[in-house]
Amino acid sequence: MAVDVDLGARSYTVHFQSLASVPELLSRASSGRSPGRCLLVSDENVAAHYRSPLVQGLRDAGWTVRPVVLPPGESTKSASHLHTLYDEALEWGIDRDTPVLALGGGVVGDLAGFAAATLLRGVPLVQLPTSLLAQVDASVGGKTAINHATGKNLIGAFYQPALVCADPATLDTLPMREYTSGMAEVVKHALIQAPALFAHLEAHLVPVMTRTDRAVVADVIERAVQVKADVVSADEREEGRRAILNFGHTFAHALERAAGYGAFTHGEAVALGMRAGLYLSHRRHPQALDRDRLDHVVDAIPIPGRPEDVAFEDLYAAMASDKKNRGDTIRFVLLRALGEAYVTDDVSEEEARRAWAYACAS
């Protein structure tokens, strides 16, 4: 199984294969160059499961591997850890043909991706996503970033990978909370552009959310990645349609900042943001949107904790620093109907307040 991201000279393929196939895929992506050095970036949790066999496979194929293992968690997406990667890579003596392999979830992918984009003005990037969130979203599309005290993902670059290898078996070791969190992005892709995928999720909601049917889950993941690939292929740098991928994210990024990174996973924040987005969408298009139907699928994503403990005033202040804004105007992604998303700045503070109250009332 594979999905192509069509970006002309920067095109690449998302492979759904075992990590054991990475040396062969890397050889193909290297255009026949002999194996040399590669920098493997991971975090402590993922490295415990997958670093050793991957390193051994790469070494058997002739690669000289420099593993760098970082602490897990959103706080790792920082300038200090970025400079750790710079120090490791530059002191080792990489050149412009040295690939950076990002083995892990969205944090590792974003951080290692930004390092690859900026080291020597760009070295090859290989995304090896091991979380569902990273497989269906973060590893595809070329967004790389670190966080800043002002907000999430405010320092970064668009930098496409040379290839992506998403091993479905890595989801077996993913904690259930991280798995269901990743499903938020799958649901988002269905809501904004894929009514057929949404209907498929409805029909298989229990096995999908409990990951009890691997074939169904694999099919859902591939279809979700196809949505992301189609949107990115049409608008690589988010100058137009790609902005619809931010459905739920205006509220989500604000919640992550206001509550403190780690209080909610990104997917949990997105699920709450989508509920708020569905409220706003239904208020504008009541005849075209069956909110109860859409809410039923979004509500299948468990939300621990109490989001209502975050004051709306703090949430709204955090929205004001969102990178998607234009000037002082906060932008939201809404739905005209299932599969028809659009961007608007016509949401008042009071409407946003009511939408947030609705999202927290579930």
Summary of the structure (lengths in Angstrom):
residues: 362
radius of gyration: 19.8
end to end distance: 37.3
largest distance: 61.3
contacts: 1296
relative contact order: 0.11
helix: 55%
strand: 17%
